[in-house]
Amino acid sequence: MCLAGAGRQDRKRLLATNVRPTEFLALALSNRAAEEMRERLSAANAEASIQMWVGTFHAFGLELLKKWPSGLGRTLPLKMFDQTASLTLLEANLEKLDLVYYQNLYEPGL
């Protein structure tokens, strides 16, 4: 059961039903919103909140890639790139891209 976009009353109602906490998936757009949702769920039912998956859409996507890479057409090990690594990869493969217009990587403002 996904709680993305669910209001406070919806969360309370769902917690009051016989839905198992391990069946909850609560998603938010930002880390701050996810933390607030985690706090509210914990205040409503601390025991159940421990068993729920609460986080951002991005963290959930990463979790899927890590747990079931082959089902998503990926292989392990999963590599996360920071901005520097991303630019290095792009720079090394720039000539392979069919680009007509692009920004200068060193001076993006040009």
C-alpha positions in Angstrom: 0.0 0.0 0.0 1.5 3.3 -1.1 1.0 6.4 1.0 2.4 8.9 -1.5 0.1 11.9 -1.4 -2.0 10.5 1.4 -3.2 13.1 3.9 -2.8 12.8 7.7 -6.4 11.4 8.1 -5.7 8.8 5.4 -2.5 7.6 7.3 -4.4 7.4 10.6 -7.2 5.5 9.0 -4.9 3.1 7.4 -2.9 2.5 10.6 -6.2 1.8 12.4 -7.1 -1.0 9.9 -5.7 -4.5 9.8 -3.2 -3.7 7.1 0.2 -5.1 8.2 2.9 -2.4 8.6 5.2 -4.3 6.3 2.8 -3.6 3.5 3.1 0.2 3.8 5.2 2.2 1.4 5.3 5.9 2.3 6.9 8.1 -0.4 7.8 11.8 -0.4 9.6 14.2 -2.8 12.2 15.5 -0.4 14.2 14.1 2.5 12.6 16.7 4.8 9.1 15.7 3.8 10.0 12.0 4.3 11.4 12.7 7.8 8.2 14.6 8.7 6.1 11.7 7.5 8.3 9.3 9.5 7.8 11.3 12.6 4.1 11.5 12.2 3.8 7.8 11.6 6.0 7.1 14.6 3.8 9.4 16.8 0.7 7.6 15.5 2.0 4.1 16.0 5.7 3.8 17.0 5.8 0.0 16.8 4.2 -0.1 13.3 6.3 2.7 11.9 9.5 0.7 12.4 8.2 -1.9 10.0 7.2 0.6 7.3 9.3 1.7 4.4 9.3 5.6 4.5 11.5 7.6 2.2 11.8 9.6 -1.0 10.9 8.5 -4.5 14.7 8.6 -5.3 15.7 6.4 -2.4 12.9 3.9 -3.2 14.2 3.8 -6.8 17.7 3.2 -5.6 16.5 0.5 -3.2 14.8 -1.3 -6.2 18.0 -1.2 -8.2 20.0 -2.5 -5.3 17.7 -5.4 -4.4 16.5 -6.5 -7.8 19.0 -5.4 -10.4 18.5 -8.3 -12.8 14.7 -7.8 -12.8 15.3 -4.2 -13.9 17.9 -5.0 -16.6 20.8 -3.9 -14.5 23.9 -5.7 -13.2 25.8 -5.4 -9.9 27.8 -3.7 -8.7 25.6 -0.6 -8.8 27.7 2.6 -9.1 26.5 6.0 -7.9 28.2 8.9 -9.6 28.8 12.3 -8.0 28.9 15.4 -10.1 32.6 15.1 -10.9 32.3 11.4 -12.0 29.3 12.3 -14.1 31.2 15.1 -15.9 34.2 12.8 -16.4 32.0 10.1 -18.0 30.2 12.7 -20.1 33.5 14.2 -21.2 35.0 10.8 -22.2 31.9 10.0 -24.3 30.9 13.4 -25.7 32.0 12.6 -29.2 29.7 9.6 -29.3 26.6 11.7 -28.7 24.8 13.1 -31.7 24.7 16.7 -30.5 24.1 19.8 -32.5 24.1 22.4 -29.7 25.7 22.0 -26.3 27.1 24.0 -23.5 30.8 24.2 -22.8 31.5 21.8 -19.9 34.2 24.1 -18.5 32.3 27.3 -19.0 28.5 26.4 -19.0 27.6 30.1 -19.0 29.0 30.6 -22.5 
